[in-house]
Structures are given as structure tokens and as C-alpha cells.
Amino acid sequence: MQYIKTRSHPITTAIASNGVLLKDLERCKSLINSGVGYIDVSMKGKNPQEWCETTGVDGFEEQCQAIRNLALLPIEFTCSMVITLESVYSFCDAVQIAHDNGARQFSFTFVIDNDSTEEKDLTCLRKHNPMKLVSDFILQIDKLNTITDDWWIEYSFPMCVYTEEQLEVLDGRLATPCQIHLKNAVTFNTKMELLPCDMYIFQQLGRSEKTFHPSRITFH
């Protein structure tokens, strides 16, 4: 980090952490002095019980102290949280506590179960319904906005999960690279097969010619 700090290149060193070790103010100062320019504090719940349910340990008070420390120092930081069907109706309480301790920026990611889940296909979708999760989150927006207006949703679900009405509500709040939503690109895999989006790497729509002009692409 010292090397990056001394370079003229526009590089920012960032840390994502649950913040437990940042309860030490001197450690926070040391990280900033070493060149860290941005910190993401991952919130795990609104109280010690939710922390234990999520992580198996209780780091709630340590995280609150970490947020207070960072709020005193010259560094940009964000408090983030993974939204699940279990936490979607209580995450605003966690945001309120973090805000009361000095946090000002918040980002959210919708949970995505990986390939190791036992449920598959429609069974998985019924249990981990992404449309319901988005809908339930939107129901909390009015409450969220009474706490802070500085929040956004990180890229997690593909844009096609959202309805047009939901996209209007979330206008300016979605940090997404989706080329379909942005209408600015197409996506290929390493075999030059056209993909619907980078969330569906095994669903090819076609294949490009081996050579093509950037302004004229032909698909087979």
C-alpha cells in the first residue's frame, strides 16, 4: 500500500471488512496512513443476536465502535449489507444504528445462493424467490429514506428480475454493469459465443464470426 500511495497513478486501495478489528482507533489511523483510501464495513445484523445467527459470533458492539472510529477520520467508508428474505424487514434497523454511529453511505446486495445449495431449479426459486426479495425491499424504501438518502444497490440479480415499475422506483440506485439495461454493449464468452448477459454464461444465443468489424457483427 505504501508503494501505491507514493505513485502518481489514480489507484485506490480498499478494504472490505466486518469491522471487528477496526474497533481499535489506532489501527484505523495506521491503515489510513499506510495508504488505504476506502473501507467497506459489512453489517451482519441489527443486534448481537442477528450477528450470531449470521456469523456464529457476536461482533455487534465492536462493529459499532469501528463505525464511530471511521466517522472521526479522513477516509471515505460505506456500510454494506446482504439482503435476504430473513433480513429484508429488519435491515433498516441496522442502517439506523450504523447511521446513529456516524455512517453516511450504505450499499446493499441481494443474496444469491451458490451452486452448492441442495435445492435446484424451481424448488430453489420458490424457497429463495428473487422477485419477492426485490418486492419486499422496495416496500422498505420509504423507511430507508427517512434514515438516509445516500444508498444504492450493488449488482447482484440480473436486470430482468426487476419489473419496469421497480426499475423506475430504483432509478439512480442500481450500480449495475448490465449491458442490456445500459444499452451499451454485448457480452461474449471465451469462445466468442454471444451471451444474454454475464449472469448466464451457459446460455449462448449464437456465435460470432471469427473475424468481424466492430461496427458490423454477424451471428450464426
C-alpha positions, -999 to +999 in steps of 0.1 A: +000+000+000+029+023+006+040+017-030+006+027-043+004+057-020+037+071-034+027+065-071+011+092-092-014+067-107-050+071-097-052+039-077-073+035-046-067+007-021-099-005-005-107-029+024-139-049+029-143-060+065-168-068+092-150-041+111-143-061+143-106-053+142-113-016+134-126-011+169-090-001+177-088+036+167-050+035+164-053+005+139-077+026+118-053+055+118-024+032+108-044+018+079-052+053+066-016+064+070-004+033+051-025+043+021-059+027+024-084+051+007-117+034+012-133+009+036-165-011+033-179-023+066-201-053+061-231-052+085-243-086+099-274-076+117-292-051+139-282-066+172-259-092+188-285-120+182-286-114+145-248-112+144-246-146+160-272-161+137-254-148+106-217-154+115-217-176+146-200-149+167-210-117+182-192-087+168-220-062+170-206-038+196-171-040+180-186-030+146-205-001+161-172+011+177-154+007+143-180+028+126-176+055+152-138+054+147-141+057+109-165+086+112-138+106+131-112+100+105-105+114+070-115+084+050-145+075+028-163+044+040-196+026+033-217+003+054-230-026+033-254-054+039-265-086+021-303-086+020-321-119+025-357-129+029-350-132+066-334-097+069-354-077+044-379-064+070-352-056+097-322-042+077-335-006+082-329-011+119-293-020+112-289+010+090-304+033+116-279+021+142-250+025+118-262+060+109-265+069+145-229+059+150-217+081+121-221+061+089-235+081+059-232+058+029-249+025+025-249-002-002-270-034-004-266-067-023-294-092-027-283-127-016-276-152-044-273-189-034-243-206-050-242-239-068-237-258-035-273-253-025-293-286-022-324-271-038-323-267-076-343-251-103-380-243-094-376-257-059-347-233-053-366-203-068-397-210-047-376-210-015-352-182-025-376-162-046-356-132-060-387-114-072-402-115-037-370-103-022-369-073-046-405-065-040-401-067-002-370-045-003-389-018-022-416-019+005-389-007+029-376+022+008-398+049+024-385+039+058-349+037+045-352+072+030-362+086+064-328+075+077-306+083+047-308+092+010-272+081+003-278+044-006-276+022-036-279-015-046-249-033-059-251-056-089-265-090-078-296-101-096-298-097-134-318-067-145-345-090-160-356-099-124-370-064-120-403-051-134-404-018-153-422-002-123-394-014-099-367+000-122-384+033-121-385+033-083-349+023-082-337+048-109-303+060-100-299+035-072-287+004-092-250+001-096-252-023-125-229-031-154-258-048-173-253-041-209-289-047-218-301-023-192-275+003-202-278-005-239-241+000-244-225-034-251-228-071-259-212-100-240-192-129-254-176-158-236-141-170-244-154-190-274-169-159-289-204-171-282-230-144-276-245-144-241-278-129-229-258-114-200-228-122-179-251-139-153-259-167-178-226-180-191-240-213-202-269-199-222-254-189-256-276-171-281-253-175-310-218-174-322-199-146-339-177-150-370-140-154-362-132-120-377-155-091-377-155-053-379-165-036-347-194-018-364-207-049-382-211-082-364-227-112-379-241-141-357-247-177-368 
